[in-house]
Amino acid sequence: MSERAADRTRYDRATAHLDAPLAIVDLEAFDANADDLVRRAGGKPVRVASKSVRCRALLERVLARDGFAGIMSFTLAESLWLARTGFTDVLLAYPSADRGGFAELTADPKLAQTVSVMIDDVAQLDLIDAARGADGTETVRVCLELDTSLRKLGGRLRVGARRSPLHAPERLAALARTVAARPGFRVVGIMAYEGHVAGVGDAVAGRPVRSLAIRLMQSAARKELAARRAEAVDAVRAVVPDLEFVNGGGTGSVQHTAAEDAVTEIAAGSGLYVPRLFDNYTSFHGRPAALFAQPVVRRPGVGVVTVLGGGYPASGAAGADRLPVPYLPEGLSYDPQEGPGEVQTPLLGSAADDLLIGDKVWFRHAKAGELCERFAELQLVTGDEVTAVVPTYRGEGKTFL
């Protein structure tokens, strides 16, 4: 029996008493993936990206392990909620325009000490100040974001996400001086997320030329960014000598970013669940830990079954790589005329003939935490048993994005 077939047997046995649709996290795979992230971080703490987990119980589980410290959150509302529910170090990874949230943050000493917010523009400081109420006297902890994109030909060629406008080290330092001179704010950190390295697979199946081009691009991007990030950190430390952290990396680039002296901590989250977009990397190989099951509800003919629902596309540029994939049993694929449907999904392949009405088909989502927006709870599987059931953010009534 193959390893994947053995996993299917375990998952079917563990959830035999449960009707699909349902979602599971294999705790043995989850913990093994966590260990691998720590190993690759080489002694630098890993800050967990909450958008890739979206389950408080699993955030608590991973933060209890050696090598992990702090959360990287994705909205201000989420950040405040996590701070109120016991998490003590929350870095908001994206700028916010949540005036109500900023009014709360600036009026509560505990929240202000726990949550650090991201900025890359003076206008964001203005918004925060405008949101302060009469009690909004607390100092806001600020993290500055450095643009990590690789630019060539005087900026006409750009590789990387359109995030911060602060590309040059001197521009980051200039903003640090502005914050340092402004009452009510304090610079505590720098973040530089290299998504074009950490979030782009460099071993695309069946695309050897494209894969080589990606590896060459990423090699050049890592070298350029390492030098520029070090310059930016030195420039900001000249303004803020007591800078607390410099955050970088992502699941696909952990070991490369950790090797930079200027970086003090690594961000990662998707590497805990290992969704399908992380299959195409030469830098690491994780174990799929998060899956969802859909029930077989029809058998239209030979080599075809239909499961309920399953149309759970991931965010990003639209394409086949944003779709979930049928994973277990092996050998199933979508009908190209229909794909994964809102209510029904036909699946083709010889494996279909061995499936009965009510059997489960196991899928992997293209991304990590977005799966949790579809399910109110996760069945935590150890071996061939469900050992706990925990709510997702959605199950706790929280839908931040």
Secondary structure in CASP SS format (residue, H / E / C, confidence):
PFRMAT SS
TARGET T0000
AUTHOR 0000-0000-0000
METHOD secondary structure of the structure
MODEL  1
M C 1.00
S C 1.00
E H 1.00
R H 1.00
A H 1.00
A H 1.00
D H 1.00
R H 1.00
T H 1.00
R H 1.00
Y H 1.00
D H 1.00
R H 1.00
A H 1.00
T C 1.00
A C 1.00
H C 1.00
L C 1.00
D C 1.00
A C 1.00
P C 1.00
L E 1.00
A E 1.00
I E 1.00
V E 1.00
D E 1.00
L H 1.00
E H 1.00
A H 1.00
F H 1.00
D H 1.00
A H 1.00
N H 1.00
A H 1.00
D H 1.00
D H 1.00
L H 1.00
V H 1.00
R H 1.00
R H 1.00
A H 1.00
G C 1.00
G C 1.00
K C 1.00
P C 1.00
V E 1.00
R E 1.00
V E 1.00
A E 1.00
S H 1.00
K H 1.00
S H 1.00
V C 1.00
R C 1.00
C C 1.00
R H 1.00
A H 1.00
L H 1.00
L H 1.00
E H 1.00
R H 1.00
V H 1.00
L H 1.00
A C 1.00
R C 1.00
D C 1.00
G C 1.00
F E 1.00
A E 1.00
G E 1.00
I E 1.00
M E 1.00
S E 1.00
F C 1.00
T C 1.00
L H 1.00
A H 1.00
E H 1.00
S H 1.00
L H 1.00
W H 1.00
L H 1.00
A H 1.00
R H 1.00
T C 1.00
G C 1.00
F C 1.00
T C 1.00
D C 1.00
V E 1.00
L E 1.00
L E 1.00
A C 1.00
Y C 1.00
P C 1.00
S C 1.00
A C 1.00
D C 1.00
R H 1.00
G H 1.00
G H 1.00
F H 1.00
A H 1.00
E H 1.00
L H 1.00
T H 1.00
A H 1.00
D C 1.00
P H 1.00
K H 1.00
L H 1.00
A H 1.00
Q H 1.00
T H 1.00
V E 1.00
S E 1.00
V E 1.00
M E 1.00
I E 1.00
D C 1.00
D C 1.00
V H 1.00
A H 1.00
Q H 1.00
L H 1.00
D H 1.00
L H 1.00
I H 1.00
D H 1.00
A H 1.00
A H 1.00
R C 1.00
G C 1.00
A C 1.00
D C 1.00
G C 1.00
T C 1.00
E C 1.00
T C 1.00
V E 1.00
R E 1.00
V E 1.00
C E 1.00
L E 1.00
E E 1.00
L C 1.00
D C 1.00
T C 1.00
S C 1.00
L E 1.00
R E 1.00
K E 1.00
L H 1.00
G H 1.00
G H 1.00
R C 1.00
L E 1.00
R E 1.00
V E 1.00
G C 1.00
A C 1.00
R C 1.00
R C 1.00
S C 1.00
P C 1.00
L C 1.00
H C 1.00
A C 1.00
P H 1.00
E H 1.00
R H 1.00
L H 1.00
A H 1.00
A H 1.00
L H 1.00
A H 1.00
R H 1.00
T H 1.00
V H 1.00
A H 1.00
A C 1.00
R C 1.00
P C 1.00
G C 1.00
F E 1.00
R E 1.00
V E 1.00
V E 1.00
G E 1.00
I E 1.00
M E 1.00
A E 1.00
Y C 1.00
E C 1.00
G H 1.00
H H 1.00
V H 1.00
A H 1.00
G C 1.00
V C 1.00
G C 1.00
D C 1.00
A C 1.00
V C 1.00
A C 1.00
G C 1.00
R C 1.00
P H 1.00
V H 1.00
R H 1.00
S H 1.00
L H 1.00
A H 1.00
I H 1.00
R H 1.00
L H 1.00
M H 1.00
Q H 1.00
S H 1.00
A H 1.00
A H 1.00
R H 1.00
K H 1.00
E H 1.00
L H 1.00
A H 1.00
A H 1.00
R H 1.00
R H 1.00
A H 1.00
E H 1.00
A H 1.00
V H 1.00
D H 1.00
A H 1.00
V H 1.00
R H 1.00
A H 1.00
V H 1.00
V C 1.00
P C 1.00
D C 1.00
L C 1.00
E C 1.00
F E 1.00
V E 1.00
N E 1.00
G E 1.00
G C 1.00
G C 1.00
T H 1.00
G H 1.00
S H 1.00
V H 1.00
Q H 1.00
H H 1.00
T H 1.00
A H 1.00
A C 1.00
E C 1.00
D C 1.00
A C 1.00
V C 1.00
T C 1.00
E E 1.00
I E 1.00
A E 1.00
A E 1.00
G C 1.00
S H 1.00
G H 1.00
L H 1.00
Y H 1.00
V C 1.00
P C 1.00
R H 1.00
L H 1.00
F H 1.00
D C 1.00
N C 1.00
Y C 1.00
T C 1.00
S C 1.00
F C 1.00
H C 1.00
G C 1.00
R C 1.00
P C 1.00
A C 1.00
A E 1.00
L E 1.00
F E 1.00
A E 1.00
Q E 1.00
P E 1.00
V E 1.00
V E 1.00
R E 1.00
R E 1.00
P E 1.00
G E 1.00
V C 1.00
G C 1.00
V E 1.00
V E 1.00
T E 1.00
V E 1.00
L E 1.00
G C 1.00
G C 1.00
G C 1.00
Y C 1.00
P C 1.00
A C 1.00
S C 1.00
G C 1.00
A C 1.00
A C 1.00
G C 1.00
A H 1.00
D H 1.00
R H 1.00
L C 1.00
P C 1.00
V E 1.00
P E 1.00
Y E 1.00
L E 1.00
P C 1.00
E C 1.00
G C 1.00
L C 1.00
S E 1.00
Y E 1.00
D C 1.00
P C 1.00
Q C 1.00
E C 1.00
G C 1.00
P C 1.00
G C 1.00
E C 1.00
V C 1.00
Q E 1.00
T E 1.00
P E 1.00
L E 1.00
L E 1.00
G C 1.00
S H 1.00
A H 1.00
A H 1.00
D H 1.00
D H 1.00
L C 1.00
L C 1.00
I C 1.00
G C 1.00
D C 1.00
K E 1.00
V E 1.00
W E 1.00
F E 1.00
R E 1.00
H C 1.00
A C 1.00
K C 1.00
A C 1.00
G H 1.00
E H 1.00
L H 1.00
C H 1.00
E H 1.00
R C 1.00
F C 1.00
A C 1.00
E E 1.00
L E 1.00
Q E 1.00
L E 1.00
V E 1.00
T E 1.00
G C 1.00
D C 1.00
E E 1.00
V E 1.00
T E 1.00
A E 1.00
V E 1.00
V E 1.00
P E 1.00
T C 1.00
Y C 1.00
R H 1.00
G H 1.00
E H 1.00
G C 1.00
K C 1.00
T C 1.00
F C 1.00
L C 1.00
END
